[in-house]
């Protein structure tokens, strides 16, 4: 299914299939040679291109515009409608384009008039391609007097509002991007840059962030190594729970709250703690108060999730 001169052609696919590269190349070269010999032969050059099946008038003008974008305008809807605004205002033009040679001749005349006027008034050389770019930006915002209503006040078509589910998705995507801003900031500063704090207020480790930035490759998981890792983490959690006397053990992300308490009691500025630091904390006489982590508020729970995000990239 295709379109030619505003009408649908059911056999357009068959016509395109019969076109050969040699036919297109030979016709294009012949059209270019004719136009290059005399620019007044533009109409004849276009006729050579349109003799090929499935090559419409707009397509032929596009090919010629590629050869001479300064003088030859591309027969596109935006440019034609933009340069025929007065007719639309007077009601003489309904905005439809029929892709005829007469319309293209009118388009060429309008393009030449605008270029000459700009040359005289502003002493600037404007190409046909420049006008096409301007028209593409302007035509969507322009409405005819009939569409504007009484007074002829210009009315612009605003983009449709996003659907509620799309708004939520965009907001969620923006939040995901925002959470990586501090990582890119740390990476851009370099290894000798000033300290960069994450959203929880702890300093990031440049080397860890740089490793995180590197492309990752999917490899076959080492199940034994993963099992050993999780076993070690479980053992460390149980030991931390003993040191904290099991306060708040059943709460989600309680380990982050324990971790921050140990940091503050030891007076450390960096996030990373070893199990030796935990043992040292206990030996110095620090203890968790009974019920200290019970009945946590929503703000405290949000703080734990904040501490959990990006914890492995901190110093």
C-alpha positions in Angstrom: 0.0 0.0 0.0 1.5 3.3 -1.0 0.7 6.9 -1.7 1.2 9.0 -4.9 -0.1 12.6 -5.4 -2.3 12.2 -2.4 -4.0 9.1 -3.6 -3.4 5.5 -2.4 -2.0 3.2 -5.0 -2.6 -0.5 -4.2 0.1 -1.7 -6.6 2.9 0.6 -5.4 4.8 -2.2 -3.9 4.9 -4.0 -7.2 6.1 -0.9 -9.0 8.9 -0.4 -6.5 9.9 -4.0 -6.9 10.4 -3.6 -10.6 12.8 -0.6 -10.1 16.4 -1.4 -10.6 19.4 0.4 -9.1 20.7 1.1 -12.6 17.4 2.7 -13.7 17.5 5.0 -10.7 21.2 5.8 -11.1 20.8 6.6 -14.8 17.8 8.8 -14.4 19.3 10.7 -11.5 22.5 11.3 -13.5 20.5 12.5 -16.5 18.5 14.8 -14.4 21.6 16.2 -12.7 23.4 16.8 -16.0 20.4 18.6 -17.5 19.9 20.8 -14.5 23.7 21.5 -14.2 23.8 22.7 -17.8 21.0 25.2 -17.1 19.1 25.7 -13.9 16.0 26.7 -15.9 15.7 23.1 -16.9 14.5 22.1 -13.4 11.1 21.1 -14.6 12.5 18.9 -17.3 14.9 17.3 -14.9 12.0 16.5 -12.5 10.1 15.0 -15.4 13.0 12.6 -16.1 12.8 11.4 -12.5 9.1 11.0 -12.4 9.1 8.8 -15.5 10.3 6.0 -13.2 7.5 4.0 -11.7 6.7 4.9 -8.0 8.9 8.1 -8.1 6.4 10.9 -7.2 6.8 14.6 -7.8 7.8 15.2 -4.1 10.4 12.4 -4.3 11.9 13.8 -7.5 12.1 17.3 -5.9 13.9 15.8 -2.9 16.5 14.2 -5.2 17.0 17.5 -7.0 17.2 19.4 -3.7 20.0 17.1 -2.5 21.9 18.2 -5.7 21.3 21.9 -5.1 19.8 22.6 -1.7 20.4 26.4 -2.1 18.1 26.9 -5.1 15.8 23.8 -5.4 13.1 23.6 -2.7 11.8 20.2 -1.6 8.1 19.9 -2.2 7.0 19.1 1.3 3.7 19.9 3.0 5.2 22.1 5.7 7.0 24.4 3.4 4.1 24.7 1.0 1.6 25.4 3.7 3.9 27.9 5.5 4.5 29.9 2.3 0.8 30.0 1.5 -0.4 31.4 4.8 -2.0 34.5 3.2 -4.3 32.3 1.2 -5.3 30.4 4.3 -6.0 33.7 6.1 -8.3 34.8 3.3 -10.0 31.5 3.1 -8.8 30.8 -0.5 -6.7 27.9 0.5 -8.0 24.9 2.6 -4.6 23.6 3.6 -4.6 20.5 1.3 -1.7 19.7 -1.0 -2.4 17.9 -4.3 1.2 17.5 -5.4 0.8 19.0 -8.8 3.4 20.7 -11.0 1.4 23.9 -10.7 1.6 23.9 -7.0 5.4 23.2 -7.1 5.9 26.1 -9.5 4.0 28.3 -7.0 6.2 27.0 -4.2 9.4 27.8 -6.2 8.1 31.4 -6.8 7.3 31.9 -3.1 10.7 30.6 -2.0 12.5 32.9 -4.4 10.4 35.9 -3.2 11.2 35.2 0.4 14.9 34.7 -0.3 15.1 38.0 -2.2 13.3 39.9 0.4 15.5 38.7 3.2 18.6 39.5 1.0 17.4 43.1 0.5 16.2 43.8 4.1 18.8 42.0 6.1 21.6 41.3 3.6 21.6 37.6 4.4 21.8 34.7 2.0 19.0 32.2 2.8 18.8 28.9 1.0 15.7 26.9 0.1 16.8 24.3 2.6 16.9 27.0 5.4 13.3 27.9 4.6 12.3 24.3 4.8 13.8 24.0 8.3 12.0 27.1 9.5 8.7 25.9 8.0 9.0 22.6 9.7 9.2 24.4 13.1 6.6 27.0 12.4 3.8 25.3 10.4 2.6 23.2 13.3 2.1 26.3 15.5 0.2 28.2 12.8 -3.5 28.1 12.4 -5.7 29.7 9.8 -8.2 32.5 10.6 -11.0 30.0 10.4 -9.4 27.7 12.9 -8.5 30.6 15.1 -12.0 31.9 15.3 -13.2 35.5 15.6 -10.5 38.2 15.7 -8.0 36.0 13.8 -6.0 35.5 17.0 -3.4 32.8 16.4 -4.0 29.6 18.3 -1.3 27.0 18.9 -1.9 23.3 19.2 -0.5 22.2 22.6 0.9 18.6 22.9 -1.6 16.2 24.6 -1.2 15.8 28.3 0.4 12.5 29.3 -1.8 9.8 30.7 -1.8 9.2 34.5 0.1 6.0 34.1 2.6 7.6 31.8 3.1 10.5 34.2 3.9 8.0 37.0 6.4 6.2 34.7 8.1 9.4 33.7 8.4 10.4 37.4 9.7 7.0 38.3 12.3 7.2 35.5 13.4 10.6 36.5 13.8 9.5 40.1 16.0 6.6 38.9 18.2 9.0 36.9 18.5 11.4 39.8 19.8 8.7 42.1 22.8 8.3 39.9 23.7 12.0 39.7 26.2 11.9 42.6 27.9 8.9 41.0 28.5 10.7 37.7 29.6 13.8 39.7 32.2 11.7 41.6 33.4 10.1 38.4 33.7 13.4 36.5 35.8 14.9 39.3 38.5 12.2 38.9 40.6 10.4 41.6 42.0 13.7 42.9 38.8 15.6 42.9 37.0 17.0 45.9 34.9 14.6 48.1 31.5 13.7 46.7 28.7 12.8 49.1 25.8 10.5 48.2 22.2 11.1 49.1 22.8 9.6 52.6 25.6 12.1 53.3 28.6 9.7 53.1 31.6 10.1 50.9 31.9 8.0 47.8 35.0 6.0 46.9 36.2 7.1 43.4 37.8 3.7 42.6 34.7 1.8 43.5 32.6 4.2 41.4 35.0 3.9 38.4 34.7 0.1 38.6 30.9 0.4 38.7 31.0 2.6 35.6 32.8 0.0 33.5 30.7 -2.2 31.2 29.7 -5.4 32.9 29.5 -8.8 31.2 27.1 -11.6 32.0 29.0 -14.6 33.1 28.1 -18.0 34.4 27.6 -17.6 38.1 30.0 -19.4 40.5 27.5 -21.0 42.8 30.1 -22.2 45.3 31.5 -18.7 45.7 28.1 -17.2 46.0 27.1 -19.7 48.6 30.3 -19.0 50.6 29.6 -15.3 50.3 26.0 -15.5 51.7 27.1 -17.9 54.4 29.7 -15.4 55.5 27.2 -12.5 55.4 24.8 -14.5 57.5 27.5 -15.3 60.1 28.4 -11.6 60.3 24.8 -10.6 60.7 24.4 -13.1 63.6 27.5 -11.7 65.3 26.3 -8.1 64.9 23.0 -9.1 66.4 24.8 -10.6 69.4 26.7 -7.4 69.9 23.5 -5.4 69.6 21.7 -7.9 72.0 19.2 -8.6 69.2 17.7 -5.2 69.3 15.3 -4.8 66.3 16.6 -8.0 64.7 13.3 -8.7 63.0 13.0 -5.3 61.4 13.7 -4.7 57.7 17.2 -3.2 56.9 18.0 -3.1 60.6 21.6 -3.8 59.8 21.9 -0.3 58.3 20.7 1.3 61.5 23.2 -0.8 63.5 25.9 0.2 61.1 25.3 3.9 61.4 25.1 3.7 65.2 28.6 2.0 65.3 29.9 4.7 63.0 28.7 7.6 65.2 29.9 5.9 68.4 33.4 5.3 67.0 33.5 8.8 65.5 34.3 7.5 62.0 33.6 9.6 58.9 33.6 6.8 56.3 31.0 4.2 55.8 33.1 1.1 55.5 33.4 -1.0 58.7 35.1 -4.3 59.3 34.1 -6.9 61.8 37.1 -5.9 63.8 35.6 -2.4 64.1 32.4 -3.9 65.4 34.3 -6.0 68.0 36.3 -2.9 68.9 33.1 -1.0 69.4 31.8 -3.6 71.8 35.1 -3.7 73.7 35.0 0.0 74.3 31.8 -0.4 76.2 29.3 0.8 73.7 25.9 -0.9 73.8 22.5 -0.7 72.2 19.8 0.7 74.5 16.9 -1.6 75.2 14.1 -0.8 72.7 16.3 1.7 70.8 15.2 0.2 67.4 11.7 -0.7 68.3 8.6 1.1 67.0 10.6 2.8 64.2 8.9 5.8 62.6 8.4 6.0 58.8 11.2 8.6 58.6 13.6 6.1 60.2 12.6 3.4 57.9 13.1 5.7 54.9 16.5 6.6 56.3 17.5 2.9 56.4 16.6 2.5 52.7 18.5 5.6 51.9 21.6 4.1 53.7 21.2 0.9 51.8 21.3 2.4 48.3 24.8 2.6 47.0 26.4 1.5 50.3 29.0 -0.7 48.4 30.4 2.4 46.6 31.2 4.4 49.7 34.6 4.8 51.3 
